[in-house]
Amino acid sequence: MEKRMFCYQCQETARGRGCTLVGVCGKKPEVAAAQDLLVYVTKGLSAVTMRLRDEGKKISADINHLVTENLFTTITNANFDEQAIRSLVKATLTVKNRLIDALTDKKNLPDAALWTSSDYRGLALKKAHLGVLSTENEDVRSLRELITYGLKGLSAYMKHANVLLKDSEEIHEFLQHALAATLDDTLGTKELTSLTLETGRYGLKGMALLDQANTNAYGNPEITEVNLGVRDRPGILISGHDLRDLELLLQQTQGTGVDVYTHSEMLPAHYYPAFKKYPNFVGNYGNAWWKQKEEFERFNGPILMTTNCIVPPKASYKDRIYTTGAAGFPGCTHLSGKIGEQKDFSKLIAHAKKCPPPTELETGKIVGGFAHEQVFALADKIVTAVKSGHIKKFIVMAGCDGRAKSRNYYTDFAKALPKDTVILTAGCAKYKYNKLNLGAIDGIPRVLDAGQCNDSYSLALIALKLKQIFQLSDINDLPIIFNLAWYEQKAVIVLLALLHLGIKDIHLGPTLPAFLSPTVAALLTEQFGVTGIGSVQEDLNMFFG
């Protein structure tokens, strides 16, 4: 059967090879084509901005932010709205054409840079070189996509930092340089491998910038008990990752009689001191993103999707879905607002007042808030537990959750771990084990949740701090095992950042990325020890003997 699309950027891609008829995520071929085109013209824009930088000219923050918004829009489960993506394509072409006029030397630009509005004919990919499979050499294609997906993840971190008015021209310049480099046919596997590791270096810089933005705005996360139950008032459920959207929503719901609940990756917002002053900030509702069809139906009130992690909604609650930022779904109300602007959530609040309270899913509380500063405060206690032998190993089980049954591995693995181990986690992967009763060691919980996937930076800092405390010359000598789960492109930049830090023997599952060619996969295994997972028992035997 003829391919209608081709996408293999997420872990759940069809048959572990690629989605060709429709995305497993629910993405239609027309949307996939629009996203391919948006990435292509964004690479072309980046080629022009880098040429202008070479001429000593400055690129405006608005253009930098357009590049990151474009990439963020194409992350898995972020935006399914073909018309919104069309608008970004046209806006990008307009900006690029204006910048080309400012170039002194217009020679030798790549095709993507020469594309104009007059070349834009709907979203059929008439030029074969627009899509992923246009790169014929499998290994070059693999590295180009690995870099591009890492840059998509970096763009997400940058967007979150930007809305809190933190920015970095250095990171934007690299990001656009790397995008432009994926158009350069003179670069072979050696040069692209080097650029892949450089992407990890800048990924770490992007994570540091976001960490600074979040903690400066909202304080350092602290150990917090989060309520899992509901109250008898109307509520708004906020999902995704954007803390600024949550802040604005909490401000605007004061005195309205409407409560606010977090969902999935917004759970860690409860750990920040600044949000605890809001009396209507109730707790967390539900679990990981992929369960939203049943959980959103039972919430009864409106849901605000601030970033990726949208599952195509059922008709029964679609009218209660609102999107903002890079998120979008056709037929759902989109609430606009650019960087530095105040968003108006009055329509969302008015809707909530007409809805019944949420249906209770569960009761009790859950503990989190173990980001780097909180763990540093516990350093003496942790060191004592390690030196006494009460803690033998730390297991980093960060990353993403997903629908595949194979992900039950992570629940079974957590349950089977020796009682003298502690799990370090961040991201929605934690929903596979954060509600298990795994106990504590000398008062230290056996699951230490650092926050969102955006907060994986904390896990890197904790590892570096332990290396310093134990006076080790090599980070790989720490009693730490990395057993990570991945789903989308933010996990890719986290992996590249860890490789940049020199961390080896990372286990990645539930399957290795489909976009890794056999040669590139072998390279990651030989140089860094990156491997897939086995059975729970096989991996326990390998890790613990």
Buried (B, 14 or more C-beta within 10 A) or exposed (E): EEEBBBBBBBBBBBEEEBBBEBBBBBBBBBBBBBBBBBBBBBBBBBBBBBBBBEEEEEBEEEBBBBBBBBBBBBBBBBBBBBEBBBEBBEBBBEBBBEBBEEBEEEEEBBBBBBBEEEEBEEBEBEBEEBBBEBBEEEBBBBBBBBBBBBBBBBBBBBBBBBBBEBBBEEBBBBBBBBBBBBBEEEBEBEBBBEBBEBBBBBBBBBBBBBBBBBBEBBBBBBBBEBBBBBBEBBBBBBBBBBBBBBBBBBEBBEEBEBBBBBBBBBBBBBBBBBBBEBEBBBBBBBBBBBBBEEBBBBBBBBBBBBBBBBBBBEEEBBEBBBBBBBBBBBEBBBBEBEBEEEBEBEEBBEBBEEBEBBEEBEEEEBBBBBBBBBBBEBBEBBBEBBEEEBBBBBBBBBBBBBBBEBBEBBBBBBEEBEEBBBBBBBBBBBBBBBBEEBEEBEEBBBBBBBBBBBBBBBBBBBBBBBBEBEEEEEBBEBBBBBBBBBBBBBBBBBBBBBBBBEBBBBBBBBBBBBBBBEEBBEBBBEEBBBBEBBEBEEBBEEBEE
